[in-house]
Amino acid sequence: MAAEYTQERNVAQGFFRKSPTDRTDRTDRTVTELLELRDARQMRALAHPLRLRILAFLQSEGPSTATRLAETFGESVASLSYHLRQLARHGYVEEALDLGRNRKERPWRARAAGERIDRSSLDSVQRRPAAAALIAQLVEESAQLYFEFLDRLDEYPSEWRRAAIYQGRRIQVTPGEVDEIRERLQELFAPYERESRRTPPAGAELVHLSIQAVPVSRGR
């Protein structure tokens, strides 16, 4: 596995997902930077399935309120408010009161476009468990998105069923070569990222891409 884990957060409720119409106006500022995760408490706070989805939604869809998020995820407003406060406490989100349409509406927005676990975290005895727990939750969330897509195959046209990718292979590489592969893939994806593609072509959908590269134990 490369020592760096970068999560470009465009994950929410489905493998391919149309944007909802009921949300706070996205006149909010554009956020493009990544949040560097170096603190174990900060990483543990995000290693929660609902918090990951809340943050993903705010990053991909823009500011929203606890009430709208509760409706989206089928949770209570009290539960969403608690998780939003925990995310805010650790620097992932912030209130966007300037975007509220009245005094009662309290929108929240993401503070960064994605997260990146600092390379040194997996080498740190103190931070390694928290970093591993967060990565495990992110991998589980990624797999869940694919399972949801498979469960909903009938809802998609043939071209999307054929385009969806699941590909795995084993290669013999050094850690440095894995880093090179990661960098080349990032260059390949860059033109298709939302920040770079303000006017996507007709038929474009929000798609989740996940890349994993880990050493394989002997006998597996």
C-alpha positions as CSV (number, residue, x, y, z in Angstrom):
1,M,0.0,0.0,0.0
2,A,1.2,3.4,-0.7
3,A,2.0,5.3,2.4
4,E,-0.5,8.0,1.5
5,Y,-4.2,7.7,1.5
6,T,-6.1,10.4,-0.3
7,Q,-9.8,10.4,-0.2
8,E,-11.3,12.7,-2.9
9,R,-14.7,12.8,-1.3
10,N,-17.5,12.4,-3.9
11,V,-19.3,9.6,-2.1
12,A,-22.9,9.8,-0.8
13,Q,-25.9,7.6,-1.3
14,G,-25.3,5.7,-4.5
15,F,-22.7,4.5,-6.9
16,F,-24.1,6.8,-9.5
17,R,-26.3,9.5,-8.1
18,K,-28.2,12.5,-9.4
19,S,-28.0,15.7,-7.4
20,P,-31.1,16.3,-5.1
21,T,-33.1,19.4,-5.7
22,D,-34.0,20.2,-2.1
23,R,-30.8,21.6,-0.6
24,T,-29.3,24.9,0.4
25,D,-28.3,27.1,-2.5
26,R,-24.8,26.3,-3.6
27,T,-23.6,29.9,-3.8
28,D,-21.1,29.0,-1.2
29,R,-17.4,29.5,-1.9
30,T,-15.6,26.8,-3.9
31,V,-13.4,24.5,-1.7
32,T,-10.7,22.7,-3.5
33,E,-7.9,22.0,-0.9
34,L,-7.4,18.7,1.0
35,L,-7.4,18.5,4.7
36,E,-4.2,16.8,6.0
37,L,-5.0,14.3,8.8
38,R,-2.2,14.0,11.4
39,D,-4.0,13.8,14.7
40,A,-5.2,10.4,15.9
41,R,-8.3,11.9,17.6
42,Q,-9.2,13.6,14.4
43,M,-8.9,10.4,12.4
44,R,-10.9,8.4,14.9
45,A,-13.7,11.0,14.8
46,L,-14.2,10.4,11.1
47,A,-14.0,6.6,11.3
48,H,-17.8,6.3,11.5
49,P,-20.0,5.3,8.6
50,L,-22.7,8.0,9.0
51,R,-20.1,10.8,9.5
52,L,-18.3,9.7,6.4
53,R,-21.6,10.0,4.4
54,I,-22.5,13.3,5.9
55,L,-19.1,14.7,5.0
56,A,-19.3,13.2,1.6
57,F,-22.6,14.8,0.9
58,L,-21.5,18.2,2.0
59,Q,-18.4,18.0,-0.1
60,S,-20.2,16.7,-3.2
61,E,-23.5,18.6,-3.0
62,G,-22.7,21.7,-1.0
63,P,-24.0,23.2,2.2
64,S,-27.1,21.6,3.8
65,T,-29.0,21.7,7.1
66,A,-29.3,19.0,9.8
67,T,-33.0,18.7,8.9
68,R,-32.3,18.0,5.2
69,L,-29.4,15.7,6.0
70,A,-31.7,13.8,8.4
71,E,-34.2,13.3,5.6
72,T,-31.5,12.2,3.2
73,F,-30.1,9.6,5.5
74,G,-33.2,8.5,7.3
75,E,-31.9,9.6,10.7
76,S,-33.3,11.9,13.3
77,V,-32.4,15.6,13.3
78,A,-31.0,15.1,16.8
79,S,-28.6,12.4,15.6
80,L,-27.5,14.4,12.6
81,S,-26.9,17.5,14.8
82,Y,-24.8,15.5,17.1
83,H,-22.6,14.1,14.3
84,L,-22.3,17.5,12.7
85,R,-21.0,18.9,16.0
86,Q,-18.5,16.1,16.3
87,L,-17.3,16.7,12.7
88,A,-17.1,20.5,13.4
89,R,-15.1,19.8,16.7
90,H,-12.4,18.0,14.7
91,G,-12.3,20.5,11.8
92,Y,-14.2,18.8,9.0
93,V,-17.2,21.0,8.8
94,E,-18.4,24.4,9.9
95,E,-21.6,26.3,10.2
96,A,-22.5,28.5,7.2
97,L,-25.0,30.9,8.8
98,D,-24.4,33.4,6.1
99,L,-26.2,31.0,3.7
100,G,-29.3,30.5,5.8
101,R,-32.5,31.8,4.2
102,N,-33.8,32.9,7.7
103,R,-32.7,33.1,11.3
104,K,-33.9,29.5,12.0
105,E,-32.0,27.8,9.1
106,R,-28.5,26.7,10.1
107,P,-26.6,25.3,7.1
108,W,-23.4,23.4,7.5
109,R,-20.6,23.2,4.9
110,A,-17.4,21.1,4.5
111,R,-14.1,22.9,5.2
112,A,-12.1,21.0,2.6
113,A,-12.7,19.1,-0.7
114,G,-11.2,15.9,0.7
115,E,-8.9,14.3,3.2
116,R,-5.4,13.0,3.1
117,I,-3.9,10.9,5.8
118,D,-0.4,12.1,6.4
119,R,2.3,9.6,5.1
120,S,3.9,9.4,8.5
121,S,0.8,8.2,10.3
122,L,1.1,4.6,9.3
123,D,4.7,4.6,10.7
124,S,3.7,6.2,14.0
125,V,2.9,3.7,16.8
126,Q,0.6,6.3,18.4
127,R,-1.3,7.2,15.2
128,R,-1.2,3.9,13.3
129,P,-4.3,2.3,14.9
130,A,-6.4,5.4,14.2
131,A,-5.2,5.7,10.6
132,A,-5.8,2.0,10.0
133,A,-9.3,2.3,11.5
134,L,-10.2,5.2,9.2
135,I,-8.8,3.6,6.1
136,A,-10.7,0.4,7.0
137,Q,-14.0,2.4,7.3
138,L,-13.3,4.1,4.0
139,V,-12.6,0.8,2.2
140,E,-15.8,-0.6,3.7
141,E,-17.8,2.4,2.5
142,S,-16.3,2.0,-1.0
143,A,-17.3,-1.6,-1.1
144,Q,-20.8,-0.8,0.1
145,L,-21.3,1.7,-2.8
146,Y,-20.5,-1.1,-5.3
147,F,-22.9,-3.5,-3.5
148,E,-25.6,-0.9,-3.7
149,F,-25.0,-0.5,-7.4
150,L,-25.3,-4.2,-7.9
151,D,-28.5,-4.3,-6.0
152,R,-29.9,-1.5,-8.3
153,L,-28.6,-2.8,-11.6
154,D,-32.1,-2.7,-13.1
155,E,-32.4,1.0,-12.5
156,Y,-29.5,1.9,-14.8
157,P,-29.4,1.9,-18.6
158,S,-27.3,-0.7,-20.4
159,E,-24.4,1.8,-21.1
160,W,-23.9,2.4,-17.4
161,R,-24.1,-1.3,-16.5
162,R,-21.4,-2.0,-19.1
163,A,-19.3,1.0,-18.1
164,A,-19.1,0.2,-14.3
165,I,-15.7,-1.2,-13.5
166,Y,-14.5,-3.9,-11.2
167,Q,-11.0,-4.9,-12.0
168,G,-8.4,-6.6,-9.9
169,R,-4.9,-8.0,-10.7
170,R,-1.7,-8.9,-9.0
171,I,1.6,-7.2,-10.1
172,Q,5.1,-7.4,-8.8
173,V,6.3,-3.9,-7.8
174,T,8.4,-2.0,-5.3
175,P,7.0,0.7,-3.0
176,G,8.5,3.3,-5.2
177,E,6.7,1.9,-8.3
178,V,3.4,1.9,-6.4
179,D,4.0,5.6,-5.7
180,E,4.6,6.1,-9.4
181,I,1.4,4.3,-10.3
182,R,-0.5,6.4,-7.9
183,E,0.9,9.7,-9.3
184,R,0.2,8.6,-12.9
185,L,-3.4,7.7,-12.0
186,Q,-4.0,11.0,-10.2
187,E,-2.8,12.8,-13.4
188,L,-5.2,10.6,-15.4
189,F,-8.2,11.4,-13.2
190,A,-7.5,15.2,-12.8
191,P,-9.3,16.4,-16.0
192,Y,-12.5,14.6,-14.9
193,E,-12.7,16.0,-11.4
194,R,-15.6,18.3,-10.7
195,E,-13.4,21.3,-9.9
196,S,-11.8,20.9,-13.4
197,R,-15.0,20.1,-15.3
198,R,-17.5,22.8,-14.6
199,T,-19.6,21.9,-17.7
200,P,-19.7,18.1,-18.0
201,P,-21.0,16.5,-21.2
202,A,-24.5,15.3,-21.5
203,G,-25.1,11.9,-19.7
204,A,-22.3,12.5,-17.1
205,E,-23.0,11.1,-13.7
206,L,-21.2,11.4,-10.3
207,V,-19.1,8.2,-10.2
208,H,-17.1,6.8,-7.3
209,L,-13.6,5.6,-8.1
210,S,-11.5,3.6,-5.6
211,I,-8.0,2.4,-5.9
212,Q,-6.3,0.0,-3.5
213,A,-2.8,-1.4,-3.6
214,V,-1.6,-3.6,-0.8
215,P,1.1,-6.3,-0.4
216,V,-0.4,-9.8,-0.5
217,S,0.4,-12.4,2.1
218,R,2.1,-15.5,0.9
219,G,-0.4,-18.3,0.2
220,R,-3.3,-15.9,-0.6
